[in-house]
């Protein structure tokens, strides 16, 4: 069985090409829109997890054919995403308060 050497010249050239590309700076409006859309997507994802957990729990309560472990996994995922969102919110509030305490 022959072992062929790995050619690094192509990979290095691609890495160099990628780092040499200069992206134009985003305007403040574009940055704000990007941040807002990212935040909306994240909150929508958390909401989806919560709704999915509620649906699975309701199915279990009604006696439908769902596995208990699937219901518990879904509930735990929803809990983790909500807790992570709350921590991000807390850090954002702390950062805002720190900025407001700064003297000019």
OpenMM code with the backbone's topology and positions (N, CA, C; nanometers):
from openmm import Vec3, app, unit

residues = "UNK UNK UNK UNK UNK UNK UNK UNK UNK UNK UNK UNK UNK UNK UNK UNK UNK UNK UNK UNK UNK UNK UNK UNK UNK UNK UNK UNK UNK UNK UNK UNK UNK UNK UNK UNK UNK UNK UNK UNK UNK UNK UNK UNK UNK UNK UNK UNK UNK UNK UNK UNK UNK UNK UNK UNK UNK UNK UNK UNK UNK UNK UNK UNK UNK UNK UNK UNK UNK UNK UNK UNK UNK UNK UNK UNK UNK UNK UNK UNK UNK UNK UNK UNK UNK UNK UNK UNK UNK UNK UNK UNK UNK UNK UNK UNK UNK UNK UNK UNK UNK UNK UNK UNK".split()
positions = [
    Vec3(0.0850, -0.1175, 0.0000),
    Vec3(0.0000, 0.0000, 0.0000),
    Vec3(0.0889, 0.1230, 0.0000),
    Vec3(0.0737, 0.2051, -0.0994),
    Vec3(0.1572, 0.3239, -0.1124),
    Vec3(0.0967, 0.4405, -0.0368),
    Vec3(0.1821, 0.5165, 0.0270),
    Vec3(0.1390, 0.6369, 0.0989),
    Vec3(0.1844, 0.7570, 0.0183),
    Vec3(0.0900, 0.8363, -0.0232),
    Vec3(0.1199, 0.9545, -0.1032),
    Vec3(0.1438, 1.0754, -0.0130),
    Vec3(0.2417, 1.1588, -0.0457),
    Vec3(0.2666, 1.2775, 0.0364),
    Vec3(0.1546, 1.3799, 0.0169),
    Vec3(0.1318, 1.4551, 0.1212),
    Vec3(0.0308, 1.5590, 0.1162),
    Vec3(0.0951, 1.6859, 0.0628),
    Vec3(0.0333, 1.7468, -0.0346),
    Vec3(0.0861, 1.8693, -0.0939),
    Vec3(0.0328, 1.9886, -0.0162),
    Vec3(0.1211, 2.0605, 0.0492),
    Vec3(0.0814, 2.1754, 0.1291),
    Vec3(0.0848, 2.3048, 0.0500),
    Vec3(0.1434, 2.3060, -0.0657),
    Vec3(0.1576, 2.4303, -0.1406),
    Vec3(0.0221, 2.4871, -0.1815),
    Vec3(-0.0720, 2.4029, -0.2210),
    Vec3(-0.2039, 2.4513, -0.2612),
    Vec3(-0.2796, 2.5034, -0.1399),
    Vec3(-0.2731, 2.4302, -0.0290),
    Vec3(-0.3446, 2.4720, 0.0907),
    Vec3(-0.2886, 2.6032, 0.1439),
    Vec3(-0.1570, 2.6188, 0.1445),
    Vec3(-0.0973, 2.7425, 0.1931),
    Vec3(-0.1365, 2.8606, 0.1054),
    Vec3(-0.1404, 2.8391, -0.0242),
    Vec3(-0.1784, 2.9460, -0.1153),
    Vec3(-0.3223, 2.9875, -0.0908),
    Vec3(-0.4088, 2.8903, -0.0669),
    Vec3(-0.5491, 2.9226, -0.0412),
    Vec3(-0.5643, 2.9997, 0.0887),
    Vec3(-0.4904, 2.9628, 0.1912),
    Vec3(-0.4970, 3.0336, 0.3183),
    Vec3(-0.4480, 3.1766, 0.3013),
    Vec3(-0.3389, 3.1950, 0.2304),
    Vec3(-0.2860, 3.3287, 0.2079),
    Vec3(-0.3852, 3.4118, 0.1282),
    Vec3(-0.4451, 3.3509, 0.0258),
    Vec3(-0.5426, 3.4239, -0.0545),
    Vec3(-0.6618, 3.4689, 0.0293),
    Vec3(-0.7072, 3.3835, 0.1207),
    Vec3(-0.8218, 3.4175, 0.2034),
    Vec3(-0.7891, 3.5310, 0.3002),
    Vec3(-0.6691, 3.5331, 0.3556),
    Vec3(-0.6351, 3.6369, 0.4526),
    Vec3(-0.6046, 3.7690, 0.3861),
    Vec3(-0.5660, 3.7698, 0.2591),
    Vec3(-0.5331, 3.8939, 0.1906),
    Vec3(-0.6564, 3.9675, 0.1393),
    Vec3(-0.7705, 3.9040, 0.1398),
    Vec3(-0.8918, 3.9708, 0.0940),
    Vec3(-0.9340, 4.0736, 0.1987),
    Vec3(-0.9646, 4.1922, 0.1530),
    Vec3(-1.0044, 4.2990, 0.2431),
    Vec3(-1.1540, 4.3212, 0.2265),
    Vec3(-1.2257, 4.3104, 0.3381),
    Vec3(-1.3691, 4.3322, 0.3346),
    Vec3(-1.3954, 4.4801, 0.3646),
    Vec3(-1.4870, 4.5404, 0.2929),
    Vec3(-1.5202, 4.6788, 0.3241),
    Vec3(-1.5892, 4.6863, 0.4597),
    Vec3(-1.5614, 4.7929, 0.5321),
    Vec3(-1.6209, 4.8097, 0.6647),
    Vec3(-1.7707, 4.8336, 0.6508),
    Vec3(-1.8454, 4.7735, 0.7390),
    Vec3(-1.9898, 4.7910, 0.7369),
    Vec3(-2.0245, 4.9276, 0.7947),
    Vec3(-2.1266, 4.9867, 0.7405),
    Vec3(-2.1725, 5.1145, 0.7943),
    Vec3(-2.2420, 5.0873, 0.9272),
    Vec3(-2.2553, 5.1894, 1.0108),
    Vec3(-2.3258, 5.1682, 1.1386),
    Vec3(-2.4680, 5.1155, 1.1190),
    Vec3(-2.5350, 5.1632, 1.0150),
    Vec3(-2.6708, 5.1152, 0.9891),
    Vec3(-2.6704, 4.9667, 0.9550),
    Vec3(-2.5766, 4.9241, 0.8695),
    Vec3(-2.5670, 4.7831, 0.8320),
    Vec3(-2.5328, 4.6966, 0.9530),
    Vec3(-2.4425, 4.7462, 1.0371),
    Vec3(-2.4056, 4.6719, 1.1580),
    Vec3(-2.5253, 4.6581, 1.2512),
    Vec3(-2.6025, 4.7659, 1.2640),
    Vec3(-2.7211, 4.7621, 1.3489),
    Vec3(-2.8238, 4.6636, 1.2949),
    Vec3(-2.8449, 4.6651, 1.1640),
    Vec3(-2.9407, 4.5736, 1.1028),
    Vec3(-2.8960, 4.4284, 1.1178),
    Vec3(-2.7674, 4.4044, 1.1009),
    Vec3(-2.7137, 4.2693, 1.1151),
    Vec3(-2.7296, 4.2193, 1.2585),
    Vec3(-2.6983, 4.3056, 1.3542),
    Vec3(-2.7122, 4.2690, 1.4948),
    Vec3(-2.8579, 4.2421, 1.5287),
    Vec3(-2.9470, 4.3277, 1.4798),
    Vec3(-3.0895, 4.3120, 1.5081),
    Vec3(-3.1428, 4.1812, 1.4501),
    Vec3(-3.1034, 4.1494, 1.3278),
    Vec3(-3.1535, 4.0259, 1.2668),
    Vec3(-3.0969, 3.9028, 1.3375),
    Vec3(-2.9711, 3.9086, 1.3796),
    Vec3(-2.9118, 3.7975, 1.4549),
    Vec3(-2.9830, 3.7782, 1.5877),
    Vec3(-3.0130, 3.8887, 1.6549),
    Vec3(-3.0834, 3.8820, 1.7829),
    Vec3(-3.2243, 3.8263, 1.7654),
    Vec3(-3.2944, 3.8714, 1.6617),
    Vec3(-3.4292, 3.8210, 1.6350),
    Vec3(-3.4269, 3.6715, 1.6054),
    Vec3(-3.3297, 3.6268, 1.5278),
    Vec3(-3.3180, 3.4844, 1.4957),
    Vec3(-3.2919, 3.4013, 1.6209),
    Vec3(-3.2066, 3.4526, 1.7086),
    Vec3(-3.1755, 3.3798, 1.8318),
    Vec3(-3.2976, 3.3697, 1.9224),
    Vec3(-3.3708, 3.4792, 1.9346),
    Vec3(-3.4905, 3.4775, 2.0187),
    Vec3(-3.5975, 3.3880, 1.9574),
    Vec3(-3.6094, 3.3890, 1.8269),
    Vec3(-3.7058, 3.3007, 1.7604),
    Vec3(-3.6687, 3.1544, 1.7830),
    Vec3(-3.5392, 3.1248, 1.7832),
    Vec3(-3.4945, 2.9883, 1.8082),
    Vec3(-3.5292, 2.9441, 1.9509),
    Vec3(-3.5098, 3.0325, 2.0465),
    Vec3(-3.5452, 3.0011, 2.1849),
    Vec3(-3.6952, 2.9785, 2.1958),
    Vec3(-3.7724, 3.0633, 2.1307),
    Vec3(-3.9177, 3.0483, 2.1335),
    Vec3(-3.9594, 2.9162, 2.0714),
    Vec3(-3.8971, 2.8778, 1.9605),
    Vec3(-3.9287, 2.7511, 1.8953),
    Vec3(-3.9010, 2.6334, 1.9885),
    Vec3(-3.7893, 2.6389, 2.0592),
    Vec3(-3.7561, 2.5329, 2.1538),
    Vec3(-3.8608, 2.5250, 2.2650),
    Vec3(-3.9044, 2.6397, 2.3159),
    Vec3(-4.0043, 2.6418, 2.4223),
    Vec3(-4.1381, 2.5856, 2.3733),
    Vec3(-4.1802, 2.6253, 2.2548),
    Vec3(-4.3065, 2.5768, 2.1993),
    Vec3(-4.2997, 2.4267, 2.1748),
    Vec3(-4.1875, 2.3799, 2.1216),
    Vec3(-4.1715, 2.2367, 2.0967),
    Vec3(-4.1776, 2.1582, 2.2278),
    Vec3(-4.1177, 2.2119, 2.3322),
    Vec3(-4.1225, 2.1468, 2.4631),
    Vec3(-4.2659, 2.1419, 2.5155),
    Vec3(-4.3396, 2.2512, 2.4998),
    Vec3(-4.4789, 2.2546, 2.5450),
    Vec3(-4.5652, 2.1537, 2.4690),
    Vec3(-4.5433, 2.1428, 2.3388),
    Vec3(-4.6202, 2.0486, 2.2566),
    Vec3(-4.5920, 1.9050, 2.3002),
    Vec3(-4.4652, 1.8728, 2.3198),
    Vec3(-4.4299, 1.7361, 2.3623),
    Vec3(-4.4877, 1.7047, 2.5000),
    Vec3(-4.4798, 1.8018, 2.5907),
    Vec3(-4.5341, 1.7810, 2.7249),
    Vec3(-4.6852, 1.7611, 2.7190),
    Vec3(-4.7533, 1.8402, 2.6379),
    Vec3(-4.8977, 1.8275, 2.6238),
    Vec3(-4.9353, 1.6917, 2.5653),
    Vec3(-4.8586, 1.6444, 2.4694),
    Vec3(-4.8842, 1.5116, 2.4126),
    Vec3(-4.8699, 1.4033, 2.5187),
    Vec3(-4.7684, 1.4165, 2.6036),
    Vec3(-4.7486, 1.3185, 2.7108),
    Vec3(-4.8642, 1.3217, 2.8095),
    Vec3(-4.9091, 1.4412, 2.8437),
    Vec3(-5.0203, 1.4552, 2.9377),
    Vec3(-5.1481, 1.3949, 2.8810),
    Vec3(-5.1700, 1.4136, 2.7522),
    Vec3(-5.2915, 1.3613, 2.6879),
    Vec3(-5.2846, 1.2117, 2.6601),
    Vec3(-5.1702, 1.1498, 2.6868),
    Vec3(-5.1573, 1.0057, 2.6686),
    Vec3(-5.1274, 0.9643, 2.5264),
    Vec3(-5.0817, 1.0570, 2.4454),
    Vec3(-5.0473, 1.0225, 2.3074),
    Vec3(-4.9189, 0.9402, 2.3046),
    Vec3(-4.8890, 0.8863, 2.1892),
    Vec3(-4.7738, 0.7976, 2.1733),
    Vec3(-4.6439, 0.8775, 2.1587),
    Vec3(-4.5856, 0.9162, 2.2721),
    Vec3(-4.4552, 0.9840, 2.2748),
    Vec3(-4.3705, 0.9167, 2.3823),
    Vec3(-4.2416, 0.9136, 2.3568),
    Vec3(-4.1512, 0.8543, 2.4543),
    Vec3(-4.1195, 0.9558, 2.5639),
    Vec3(-4.1172, 0.9081, 2.6873),
    Vec3(-4.0888, 0.9963, 2.8002),
    Vec3(-3.9508, 1.0587, 2.7874),
    Vec3(-3.8524, 0.9802, 2.7419),
    Vec3(-3.7173, 1.0346, 2.7312),
    Vec3(-3.7095, 1.1438, 2.6256),
    Vec3(-3.7894, 1.1330, 2.5182),
    Vec3(-3.7913, 1.2397, 2.4170),
    Vec3(-3.8504, 1.3681, 2.4741),
    Vec3(-3.9538, 1.3533, 2.5555),
    Vec3(-4.0160, 1.4701, 2.6196),
    Vec3(-3.9162, 1.5363, 2.7135),
    Vec3(-3.8439, 1.4560, 2.7902),
    Vec3(-3.7476, 1.5114, 2.8856),
    Vec3(-3.6296, 1.5778, 2.8139),
    Vec3(-3.5849, 1.5183, 2.7047),
    Vec3(-3.4742, 1.5773, 2.6278),
    Vec3(-3.5175, 1.7109, 2.5690),
    Vec3(-3.6379, 1.7150, 2.5139),
    Vec3(-3.6893, 1.8391, 2.4557),
    Vec3(-3.7038, 1.9471, 2.5625),
    Vec3(-3.7532, 1.9094, 2.6791),
    Vec3(-3.7685, 2.0057, 2.7885),
    Vec3(-3.6326, 2.0561, 2.8366),
    Vec3(-3.5352, 1.9680, 2.8425),
    Vec3(-3.4018, 2.0086, 2.8869),
    Vec3(-3.3353, 2.1010, 2.7855),
    Vec3(-3.3529, 2.0713, 2.6561),
    Vec3(-3.2983, 2.1604, 2.5531),
    Vec3(-3.3587, 2.2998, 2.5647),
    Vec3(-3.4901, 2.3049, 2.5860),
    Vec3(-3.5576, 2.4340, 2.6003),
    Vec3(-3.5063, 2.5078, 2.7233),
    Vec3(-3.4843, 2.4353, 2.8296),
    Vec3(-3.4337, 2.4965, 2.9526),
    Vec3(-3.2929, 2.5517, 2.9338),
    Vec3(-3.2074, 2.4759, 2.8682),
    Vec3(-3.0696, 2.5197, 2.8460),
    Vec3(-3.0649, 2.6433, 2.7568),
    Vec3(-3.1449, 2.6423, 2.6492),
    Vec3(-3.1435, 2.7583, 2.5597),
    Vec3(-3.1984, 2.8822, 2.6287),
    Vec3(-3.3010, 2.8652, 2.7117),
    Vec3(-3.3556, 2.9799, 2.7847),
    Vec3(-3.2544, 3.0332, 2.8855),
    Vec3(-3.1877, 2.9435, 2.9570),
    Vec3(-3.0865, 2.9878, 3.0539),
    Vec3(-2.9696, 3.0579, 2.9848),
    Vec3(-2.9281, 3.0077, 2.8711),
    Vec3(-2.8192, 3.0721, 2.7969),
    Vec3(-2.8616, 3.2104, 2.7493),
    Vec3(-2.9851, 3.2225, 2.7036),
    Vec3(-3.0365, 3.3523, 2.6601),
    Vec3(-3.0415, 3.4505, 2.7770),
    Vec3(-3.0826, 3.4045, 2.8909),
    Vec3(-3.0883, 3.4922, 3.0086),
    Vec3(-2.9485, 3.5383, 3.0494),
    Vec3(-2.8505, 3.4508, 3.0384),
    Vec3(-2.7134, 3.4893, 3.0722),
    Vec3(-2.6580, 3.5923, 2.9742),
    Vec3(-2.6891, 3.5752, 2.8462),
    Vec3(-2.6461, 3.6734, 2.7464),
    Vec3(-2.7118, 3.8079, 2.7747),
    Vec3(-2.8399, 3.8044, 2.8076),
    Vec3(-2.9109, 3.9281, 2.8424),
    Vec3(-2.8477, 3.9947, 2.9627),
    Vec3(-2.8164, 3.9169, 3.0654),
    Vec3(-2.7544, 3.9728, 3.1857),
    Vec3(-2.6196, 4.0365, 3.1541),
    Vec3(-2.5401, 3.9714, 3.0702),
    Vec3(-2.4095, 4.0272, 3.0330),
    Vec3(-2.4262, 4.1557, 2.9520),
    Vec3(-2.5264, 4.1586, 2.8648),
    Vec3(-2.5512, 4.2797, 2.7863),
    Vec3(-2.5933, 4.3951, 2.8769),
    Vec3(-2.6761, 4.3680, 2.9756),
    Vec3(-2.7178, 4.4715, 3.0699),
    Vec3(-2.5986, 4.5191, 3.1520),
    Vec3(-2.5144, 4.4270, 3.1971),
    Vec3(-2.3954, 4.4652, 3.2721),
    Vec3(-2.3030, 4.5530, 3.1872),
    Vec3(-2.2861, 4.5188, 3.0617),
    Vec3(-2.2011, 4.5987, 2.9730),
    Vec3(-2.2596, 4.7377, 2.9536),
    Vec3(-2.3910, 4.7457, 2.9359),
    Vec3(-2.4566, 4.8758, 2.9203),
    Vec3(-2.4385, 4.9603, 3.0456),
    Vec3(-2.4569, 4.8994, 3.1622),
    Vec3(-2.4405, 4.9728, 3.2873),
    Vec3(-2.2972, 5.0197, 3.3049),
    Vec3(-2.2018, 4.9387, 3.2646),
    Vec3(-2.0607, 4.9770, 3.2737),
    Vec3(-2.0313, 5.0951, 3.1816),
    Vec3(-2.0875, 5.0939, 3.0626),
    Vec3(-2.0684, 5.2058, 2.9701),
    Vec3(-2.1310, 5.3322, 3.0269),
    Vec3(-2.2466, 5.3207, 3.0885),
    Vec3(-2.3134, 5.4384, 3.1440),
    Vec3(-2.2360, 5.4970, 3.2632),
    Vec3(-2.1585, 5.4141, 3.3336),
    Vec3(-2.0786, 5.4616, 3.4470),
    Vec3(-1.9498, 5.5305, 3.4040),
    Vec3(-1.9115, 5.5132, 3.2795),
    Vec3(-1.7864, 5.5730, 3.2320),
    Vec3(-1.8001, 5.7255, 3.2265),
    Vec3(-1.6940, 5.7919, 3.2688),
    Vec3(-1.6952, 5.9374, 3.2589),
    Vec3(-1.6338, 5.9778, 3.1259),
    Vec3(-1.6839, 6.0866, 3.0737),
    Vec3(-1.6359, 6.1327, 2.9421),
    Vec3(-1.5214, 6.2272, 2.9557),
] * unit.nanometer
topology = app.Topology()
chain = topology.addChain("A")
for resn in residues:
    res = topology.addResidue(resn, chain)
    for name in ("N", "CA", "C"):
        topology.addAtom(name, app.Element.getBySymbol(name[0]), res)
